[in-house]
């Protein structure tokens, strides 16, 4: 799981280091255990790469009129080669060989590429190439500052947080080529798109536009679908921050059950699904989900979350609500069940660790301490999104592409 960013200034008097730094902070919800920025200036490349979140990078020495940035769960990016520097979201075969080919002939190399990925490549001679493979599973957006800067980003949040203007999303199989004088596009491959469902329901920021969808709006519609499928006799609706709050809004609107703010976060955002350290998973849950007693005491609670992976988060949350006096806790999940891992780089555990792949609904409810539990249906998901062009491999074990 990763966020990638590229910034290109058409006038070489610019220094884009801070644009990359703050843009990456706008993407660090996509993964934050490894990050880095590499800029290209008159003296060549300058790099800051660390096993840390983007907000912890020291960028004072960065100089350059173009650059790329990476934030994610894997080491190795940004990848600096003899031909330039690249960042990748997803899985790509023979990446260094691919970059060598892109340097020489971008269209031919990308036409022969294998994998499920979005890529930004800044060459040593000052060209920037962005590409999104033909499946479209991974997003890639383009925006900028008028005629001064071009910005490539996994999500619109990497563009808008630095004041940039979103222009459009690269189509599946499309390449964008940027040099000092122009921006041009080429459709390299065409295939039926399959957009990542986890990106829609969990990964993307609430304020982002991804896969042609305004994420906030589609999540509200999912909440409305949950209400249509499973109406609970309850006193209050609470969403697990931050991704599930729009689901709770939609559920509350459709049912008329009051919406309450149920939790307060401590410190920076911690995405426990991305944490590799078990202690951080447990402590991180309490840091990001400290409950508000008056919202739940003596009440029947509908608790909505975006997904369920191992069940640890919800087990702790339900325990916290009960310890503060909640009479009943009914859990609704705003996605179908996760029953398989992801071969495309989304950090979903192996099947043996996925609670819904191994236990019945009743057993899951018992394990997490809920009075009841319900998952959104596939048909409900399709209705909320508005089409069926989705990658659902982690929910159906049917994958659209081999890698």
Beta strands, then each sheet from edge to edge (+ up, - down):
strand 1: 2-9
strand 2: 34-41
strand 3: 44-50
strand 4: 66-72
strand 5: 79-80
strand 6: 84-92
strand 7: 115-123
strand 8: 128-132
strand 9: 141-145
strand 10: 149-153
strand 11: 165-169
strand 12: 174-178
strand 13: 183-187
strand 14: 195-196
strand 15: 209-210
strand 16: 213-214
strand 17: 236-239
strand 18: 263-264
strand 19: 290-291
strand 20: 300-305
strand 21: 328-333
strand 22: 372-375
strand 23: 390-391
sheet 1: 3+ 2- 4+ 1- 10+ 9- 11+
sheet 2: 5+ 6- 7+ 8- 12+ 13-
sheet 3: 14+ 23+
sheet 4: 15+ 16-
sheet 5: 17+ 20+ 21+ 22+
sheet 6: 18+ 19-
end
